[in-house]
């Protein structure tokens, strides 16, 4: 039995493989220890932060070492009584967000196609829409739909005005996101599809848009989370009983605006955390699918 030695890639010396393997294990062990230390540090920092928050709202009023220490006192009876009422606005807030983000995505796709169109009217209309909406405040747009349109005989409910204003506003910002996603799809894929005899419409529907929408999931998810918080602006109409409106109502009626607004802030925070976690899972799933295809 003969042994052939490759002169270009000779085998490592005896014991060299074990040494390299031990070195790699040592580096991996060090990296794991650093990650564990970092995780412990983060958890400890969270504990300290929550401790100081609890101390801040503990209602302590005492003299320590000749110095008076006074923290914020909350009416916990008010919180227990009215938190369920304020919580009922969570569902309307989520519904408002879903309707508005659906409208915004439709407008974003249409606006992106218009911005990329070679038709002068389509390009001008899409560019004008993006410029006008991004150049005016969201609160002004809500008031326009709710207060200005009735002068033209168009009377909208607070919910409808809120959905239209949020959807149209975020549609303008999402237009640029979708446009960038479409332009990120390689030209070679379009040329290959043309070589196969596909029309421009088929290329856009079957090749470009599916890939572009997958690439735009992270920024669109961030926009949805931002919209969840911007739904609070719809409370200014006074006719949409969402989260902030309910908090303001009971807070003013009982002269407990601090407690009421804190309840609303906690609910907004929880909603944001939940949907951010969902977004992370969706992004991880899409990324895993891309790595599998690669």
N, C-alpha and C positions, 0 to 999 in steps of 0.2 A: 504494500500500500504506500503510495507516494503522496507527499504533501506539497501542494503548489503554493508558492509565496508570490503575492502580487508585488512587483517591484515599485509600482506607483503608490499604492496604499498598503504599506507593510503593517502587520499586526502590532498592537502596542506591546511594549515589553512586559514580561511576566510580572503580575501584581499591579500593573498600571491601571487596568480596568477597575480593580477593587478600590484603588485609591481615588479614582475619579468618582466612582459611585458613592464612596463614603463622603467625599467633599460635597457632592450634590445633596446628599441627605442632610449634611450639616447646614448647608445654606437654606434648605427648605425648613429645617427645624428652627433656625434663627428667624426666618420670615414669619413662621407661625407664632413664635413667641412675641414678636413685635406686634402682630395683628391682635393677639390676645391682650397685650398691654394696652393697645389703643382702645379696644372694645371696653376693657375695664375702666379706662379713663373717661370714655364717653358716658358710660352708665353712671359713674360717680358724679360727673358734671351735671347730668340730668337730675340726680338726687339732690345735689346742692341747689340747683335752680328751683326745683319744686319746693324745697324746704324754705327758701327765701320768699317765694310766692305765698306759701302758706303763712309765713311769719308776717308778710306785708298786709294780708287781709285777716289777721287773727284778732284784731280789735284790742290789742294790748294797750293799756294806759297805765303806766307805772313810772316811778322815779327810781333810777338806778344810778348809784354813786353821785347823787345830787343833780343828775341830768334826767329830764323828763323824756320818756320814750312813749310815743303814741303811734299806733299803726291804724290802718283803715278797718273800721268795723262794719260788717255786713249784716243785713237783716235776713237771717237764715229762714225765718218763718215766711217772709215774702218770697224767697227763692223756692222753698218747698211748695208754696201755694200756686205760684204763677209760672213756674218752669214748664209744667205740662201744657199750659195754654200757649206759651211761646213756642214750644216744640212742635205744635200743630202746623206752624208756618214752614217747617222744614220741607214738608212734602210739596207745598206750592213752590217753594224756592227751587227744588230739584226739577219739578215739572217745567217751570219757567225756563230753567237753564237748558233742559233737553230740547224743548221746542225752539228756543233761540239758536242753539248751536246747530240744529238740523237745518234751519233756514240759512244760517251763515255759511254752512258748507256748500249748499246748493248755489248760493250767490258767489261764493269763492271760486267754485269750479267754473261757473259762467264768466265771472270777471277775469279769471286767469286765461281762459280760452280767448276772451276778447282782447286782453293785453298782448297775447301772442299772435293774434289774428293779423293777416295781411290785408284785411278789409278796413279801409279808413274809418267808416262809421262805427264798426264794432270796436276798433281800437280806441277811438275818441270817446265813445260812450263809457267803456270800461275805465279808461284813465280819468275821465271826469268824475265818475262814481267814486273811485278810490280817493281822488284828491279832495272832493267835497266832504265826504264822510270823515276822512282822517283829519281834515282841517277844522272840524267843528266838534264841540264837546258832546259826550254821550248824554249828559243831563239835558242839554239844549234839545237834542234830538227826541228824547222822551217827551219833553214838554211840547215840542212841535206836533208830534202825533196825537198827543192827548188834548192839548189846548188850542193849537192853531188850526188843525184840520176842521173842527166844527164850524169855523167861519165859512168853509167851503161846502158845508152840508154833510161832511163826513164825520160821523160821531163814532168813536171807538171806545171800547171798554178799557179800563186800566190794564187789564191782562193783555189784551190784544195790542195796545199801544206799547207796552213793555216788550213783548215778544218781537214786534216789528223793529223797534228801536235797537234792541240788543242784537237781533239777527242781522240787521242792515249794517250796524256799526262794526260788529266783529267780522262780518262778511268782507268788508273792505280790507281789514288787516289780514284776514285769512287768504284773500286773493293773492297777496304777495307771497305767502307761504306756499300755496299750491302752484303758483307760477314758477317759483324756484324749484319745486319738486319736479315739475314737468321738464324744466330745462336741464335737470340733473340726469335725466335718462339719456344714455348715449345715442349720438346720431347714427352710429353703426347699426343699432337695432332698427331704427326707422328705415335705413337703406336696405337692410336685409328683408324687412317686411315688404317693402316696395318691390324688391326683386322676386318675392313670392307671389306678387300680383295683388296684394292687399291695397284697398283704397285708403285715403288719408283718414276717413272716418273710422274705418276698421282698425287702423294702426293706433289711433287715439284711444278707442274704446278697449281694445284687447291687449295692446302692448304698453302704451305710455301711461294712461291713467291708473291702471292697477299698480304699477311700480311707483308712480308718483305719490299716490295716496298712501302707500306703505311707508315711503320715506317721510311723509309729512305727519305721520301719527304722533311722534314726540312733540313737535311744536303745536299741533292742533289740540293735543291733550293739555298742554300748558294754557292754551287759550280757554279751554273749557273750564279749567280750575279758576282762572281769572274771572270768567263770566259768572261762576257761582257766587263770587263776592260782589260783582257789579249788579247783580239782581237787586241788591239793597237799594239802588237808586230808584227802582220802580215804586218803592214805598212813598216817594215824594208825590205821587198822584193821589194818594189817600184812599184809593179804592182797591188795592191789591193787598190782601191780608197775608203777606209773606212774613218771613222771620223778623226783619227789622221793624216792620209796621206794628206787629204785635208787641214787640219789646217797647217801642215808643209809647204805645197806647196805655199799657198797664203801668209803665214807669211814670208817665206824667200824671195819670189818675191817682196814683198812690204816693207821689213825690219820692219815688225810689228809682230814679233813672239810672243811677250807678249800678244797682243790682240787676235791673232789667237789661241794660246794655251788656253787662258782663255775661249774663246768661246767653244772650244772642251771640256774643263773641265766641263763647265756648262751643256753641252749636255750629257756627260757621267753621271754626277750627277743626272740629271733629269731621264735618262733611268734607273739608278740604283734604284732611289726612286720608280718609277712606278712598276718595276718588284719585288721589295721588298714588296710593298703593295699587289701585286697579290699573292706573296708567303704567306704572312700573312693570306690572305683570304682563300687560299687553305688549309693551316694548320688548320685554325679555322674550316673549313668545315669538314675536315677529323677527327679532334678531336671531333666535335659534333656528327659525325657518330659513333665514338667509344663509346662515352658516352651513345648514344641512345641504342647501342647494349648491353652495360653493364647493 
